[in-house]
Amino acid sequence: MQTDEISRDTLAGLTVSEATVRYGTPSDEDRFTLTTRVTEFRIELLNHFSADQLADAPQITEVTWTLSPHRNLTLWFEGDGTGGRYVHHLEWSPGQEF
């Protein structure tokens, strides 16, 4: 499992399958329709879509890995869970409030 510094550049173009090879088995996975009504945890996703794209209600796959007892990684992909386009990521600590 890779746990070094994670940047947008290292994730660009990554698919869910490739991320699973890189980070191991996810601890959680979710699929949802992105609208302007999102939780604080997902709010940054709105910065990656235009108003027209949001009107089309893009499907998002959210995948989370526990990288260490003190570090989680969530990646968001547009599309289904297999080959969706990487959109954004967030590194966060367990217990962190959003």
C-alpha positions in Angstrom: 0.0 0.0 0.0 1.4 3.4 -1.0 1.2 6.0 1.7 3.6 8.8 0.6 2.5 12.4 -0.2 -0.5 12.4 -2.4 -1.0 15.2 -5.0 -3.6 15.8 -7.7 -0.9 15.3 -10.3 -0.3 11.7 -9.1 -4.0 11.0 -9.2 -5.0 12.6 -12.5 -6.2 10.0 -15.0 -6.5 7.3 -12.3 -9.5 4.9 -12.4 -11.0 3.2 -9.4 -9.4 -0.1 -10.4 -6.0 1.5 -10.6 -6.5 3.3 -7.3 -7.4 -0.1 -5.7 -4.1 -1.6 -7.0 -2.2 1.4 -5.6 -3.9 1.8 -2.2 -5.4 -1.7 -1.5 -8.9 -2.7 -0.7 -11.1 0.3 0.1 -12.6 0.6 3.5 -15.8 2.3 2.1 -17.4 3.0 -1.3 -20.5 5.0 -2.2 -22.2 6.1 -5.3 -24.4 9.2 -5.5 -25.8 11.9 -7.8 -24.0 15.2 -7.4 -26.3 18.2 -6.9 -25.7 21.6 -5.3 -27.1 20.1 -2.0 -24.1 18.3 -0.7 -22.6 17.7 2.8 -19.6 19.7 3.9 -17.4 16.6 3.3 -18.3 16.7 -0.4 -18.6 20.5 -0.9 -15.3 20.9 -2.8 -16.7 18.7 -5.6 -18.9 21.6 -6.7 -15.7 23.5 -7.7 -15.0 20.8 -10.4 -18.2 21.1 -12.3 -19.9 23.9 -14.2 -23.5 24.8 -13.6 -24.5 23.1 -16.8 -22.7 19.9 -15.8 -24.4 20.0 -12.4 -27.8 20.4 -14.1 -27.1 17.0 -15.8 -26.7 15.5 -12.2 -23.4 13.7 -12.7 -23.0 10.3 -11.1 -20.1 10.2 -8.6 -18.3 7.2 -7.1 -16.7 7.9 -3.7 -14.0 5.5 -2.5 -12.2 5.7 0.8 -9.1 4.0 2.1 -7.7 3.8 5.6 -4.0 4.4 4.9 -3.0 4.4 8.6 -4.7 4.7 12.0 -4.3 8.5 11.6 -4.9 9.0 7.9 -7.7 8.3 5.4 -7.9 9.0 1.7 -11.1 9.6 -0.2 -11.2 9.8 -4.0 -14.1 10.9 -6.1 -14.7 9.7 -9.6 -17.3 10.9 -12.2 -19.2 7.9 -13.6 -19.6 4.3 -12.5 -17.3 2.5 -10.2 -15.1 0.9 -12.8 -13.6 3.4 -15.1 -14.8 6.8 -14.0 -12.8 10.0 -14.4 -10.9 11.2 -11.3 -12.4 14.4 -10.0 -10.9 15.2 -6.6 -9.5 13.8 -3.4 -9.3 14.5 0.3 -6.9 13.3 2.9 -8.4 13.4 6.4 -8.0 12.1 9.9 -10.5 9.7 11.5 -12.7 11.5 13.9 -12.3 14.8 11.9 -15.6 16.8 11.8 -16.8 18.3 8.5 
